[in-house]
Amino acid sequence: MRQALGFLLLFAAITSAAENVSTFSIVAYDPAAGDWGVAVASRYFSVGAVVPWAEAGVGAIATQANVNVGYGPRGLELLKQGLTARQVLDKLLAEDKFEGKDSRQVAIVDSKGGIAAFTGTNAPAWAGDRQGRNWSVQGNILAGPQVTESMGKAFEAASGELAERLYAALKAGDDAGGDSRGKQSASILVVRKGGGRNINNDRRIYINVDDSPDPLKELRRLLDLNLRLLRPAR
């Protein structure tokens, strides 16, 4: 009986934790290169399978917290119809009939770099978002507001292509305390028309660390490898 009760309590804890994709992320647009991207890190298994969505020439979306994964494909569909980031966000929230909308978090960058973000009043604390030109950073169950503040500053100060700047923002957020529960997974997705490996591929960068005690270190290794593969052969 005691063993069975212990299992039920463990299962309940896992289920409860899985409800919220508690994380910090950035969505951004590089108009010079024509890149849209999302980077995310979390104490959550395989965060890259849930949070980041992007399509070349269309935009990028991060959907997290009490996550409605449907915000990703539906949001991209609406962006393709020509709606702005703000119009897409308003429509996603209006269409959302699932429980817990007030604890969701989502950020969108559209084809022209327009930004819209939402942090529900019941998103697990600390939760918040901040925006700059062509970018938005957001997170929940964070160590504090210094996480998003550090991410924004790092992104603005970084150089190189969008993937490098996204990584700089993630690293700064992690160094500032990141997810207050710890570390587990991370992901970067960057799209560019024809910018991926091989032929007819818009995914310039799509790397995932699903389960690691130091996901940012592994993400850096994968990013370096991916960028080397993208350089023209000599």
C-alpha positions in Angstrom: 0.0 0.0 0.0 2.8 2.4 1.0 4.7 1.6 -2.3 1.5 2.2 -4.3 0.8 5.5 -2.6 4.4 6.6 -3.3 4.0 5.7 -7.0 0.7 7.7 -7.2 2.3 10.8 -5.6 5.3 10.6 -8.0 3.0 10.2 -11.0 0.9 13.2 -9.8 4.1 15.3 -9.4 5.3 14.4 -12.9 1.9 15.1 -14.4 1.7 18.5 -12.7 5.1 19.4 -13.8 4.4 18.4 -17.4 1.4 20.8 -17.6 3.6 23.9 -17.6 6.5 24.2 -20.1 8.3 26.5 -17.7 11.1 28.1 -19.7 12.8 31.1 -21.1 12.8 31.8 -24.8 13.5 34.4 -27.5 11.8 35.0 -30.9 13.6 37.3 -33.3 13.9 38.4 -36.9 17.1 39.4 -38.8 15.9 41.6 -41.7 19.4 41.8 -43.3 19.7 38.0 -43.7 16.0 37.1 -43.9 16.2 34.9 -40.8 13.4 34.1 -38.3 14.2 32.2 -35.2 13.4 30.9 -31.8 15.7 29.7 -29.0 14.5 28.2 -25.8 15.8 26.5 -22.6 14.0 24.8 -19.8 13.8 22.3 -16.9 11.5 20.3 -19.1 12.2 17.2 -21.3 12.6 17.9 -25.0 11.4 21.5 -24.9 12.3 21.8 -28.7 9.4 19.4 -29.5 6.8 21.9 -28.0 7.8 25.5 -27.9 9.6 26.7 -31.1 7.8 27.2 -34.5 9.0 29.1 -37.5 8.5 29.3 -41.3 10.8 31.2 -43.7 9.2 34.3 -45.1 6.4 34.0 -42.5 7.6 34.4 -38.9 8.3 32.6 -35.7 6.4 31.7 -32.6 7.2 30.5 -29.1 4.3 29.0 -27.1 5.0 28.0 -23.5 3.9 27.9 -19.8 0.5 26.2 -19.7 1.2 25.5 -23.3 -1.3 25.3 -26.1 0.9 23.6 -28.7 -1.8 24.5 -31.4 -0.7 28.2 -31.2 2.4 27.2 -33.2 0.8 25.8 -36.4 -2.3 27.9 -36.2 -0.2 31.1 -35.7 1.9 30.3 -38.7 -1.2 29.7 -40.8 -2.6 33.1 -39.8 0.7 34.9 -40.4 0.7 33.3 -43.9 -2.7 34.9 -44.5 -1.0 38.3 -44.0 -2.1 39.1 -40.4 0.3 41.0 -38.2 1.8 39.5 -35.1 -0.6 41.5 -32.9 -3.6 40.4 -35.0 -2.5 36.8 -34.8 -2.0 36.9 -31.1 -5.5 38.4 -30.6 -7.0 35.7 -32.8 -5.2 32.9 -31.1 -6.4 34.1 -27.7 -9.9 34.6 -28.9 -10.0 31.1 -30.5 -8.5 29.3 -27.4 -11.3 27.5 -25.7 -9.1 25.2 -23.6 -8.8 25.5 -19.9 -6.0 27.6 -18.4 -5.6 30.3 -21.0 -4.7 32.9 -18.4 -1.6 30.9 -17.5 -0.2 30.7 -21.0 2.7 32.5 -22.6 3.3 33.2 -26.2 5.4 35.5 -28.4 5.2 36.1 -32.1 7.4 37.9 -34.7 5.9 38.4 -38.1 7.3 38.6 -41.6 8.2 42.3 -41.2 9.7 42.0 -37.7 6.5 43.1 -35.9 6.3 41.7 -32.4 3.4 40.7 -30.1 3.6 38.8 -26.8 1.3 37.6 -24.0 2.0 36.5 -20.5 -1.2 35.4 -18.7 -1.9 36.8 -15.2 -1.7 33.2 -13.8 1.5 32.2 -15.6 3.7 30.5 -13.0 5.9 33.1 -11.2 8.2 34.6 -11.9 6.8 35.2 -15.4 7.2 38.1 -17.8 8.2 39.3 -21.2 10.1 42.3 -22.7 10.5 43.4 -26.3 13.0 45.3 -28.5 13.3 45.9 -32.2 12.4 42.7 -34.0 12.7 40.5 -30.8 10.8 39.4 -27.7 12.1 37.5 -24.7 9.8 35.7 -22.2 9.8 33.2 -19.5 8.0 31.7 -16.5 9.1 30.0 -13.3 12.3 32.0 -13.6 14.8 33.1 -11.0 13.5 36.6 -11.5 13.2 39.6 -14.0 16.9 39.7 -14.4 16.7 36.7 -16.6 14.7 38.4 -19.4 16.6 41.7 -18.8 19.9 39.9 -19.4 18.6 38.1 -22.4 17.5 41.3 -24.1 20.8 43.1 -23.4 22.8 40.1 -24.6 20.8 39.8 -27.9 21.3 43.5 -28.6 25.0 43.4 -27.9 25.8 40.1 -29.8 27.2 40.0 -33.3 27.1 37.4 -36.0 24.2 35.6 -37.6 20.8 35.2 -35.9 21.6 31.8 -34.5 24.7 33.2 -32.7 22.7 36.1 -31.2 19.9 33.8 -30.1 22.4 31.6 -28.3 24.0 34.6 -26.7 20.5 35.5 -25.3 19.9 32.0 -24.0 23.3 31.9 -22.3 22.8 35.2 -20.7 19.4 34.1 -19.3 21.0 30.9 -18.0 23.8 32.8 -16.4 21.2 35.1 -14.7 19.5 32.2 -13.1 17.3 30.8 -15.9 14.5 28.4 -14.9 14.4 28.4 -11.1 13.9 24.6 -11.1 17.2 23.8 -12.9 18.3 22.7 -16.4 17.3 19.9 -18.8 16.8 20.8 -22.4 17.3 23.5 -25.0 16.7 24.2 -28.7 17.4 26.6 -31.5 15.3 26.9 -34.7 16.3 29.4 -37.5 14.7 29.5 -40.9 15.8 31.2 -44.1 14.5 30.8 -47.7 16.8 28.1 -49.2 19.2 28.6 -46.3 19.3 25.0 -45.0 21.6 22.1 -45.8 21.1 20.2 -49.0 18.4 21.2 -51.5 15.1 22.9 -51.0 15.5 23.3 -47.2 14.6 26.4 -45.3 15.7 25.1 -41.9 19.0 26.8 -41.5 19.5 25.7 -37.9 17.4 23.1 -36.0 19.2 21.6 -33.1 17.8 20.1 -29.9 19.3 19.0 -26.6 16.5 16.9 -25.1 17.9 15.8 -21.8 21.2 16.9 -20.3 22.6 18.2 -17.0 24.2 21.1 -19.0 22.0 21.6 -22.1 23.6 25.0 -23.0 27.1 23.6 -23.3 25.8 20.8 -25.6 23.7 23.3 -27.6 26.9 25.3 -28.2 28.7 22.3 -29.5 25.9 21.4 -31.8 25.5 25.0 -33.0 29.3 25.1 -33.9 29.0 21.9 -35.8 25.9 23.1 -37.7 27.4 26.4 -38.6 30.5 24.6 -40.0 28.4 22.4 -42.2 26.7 25.5 -43.6 29.9 27.2 -44.8 30.6 26.9 -48.5 33.1 24.2 -49.4 36.4 25.5 -50.6 
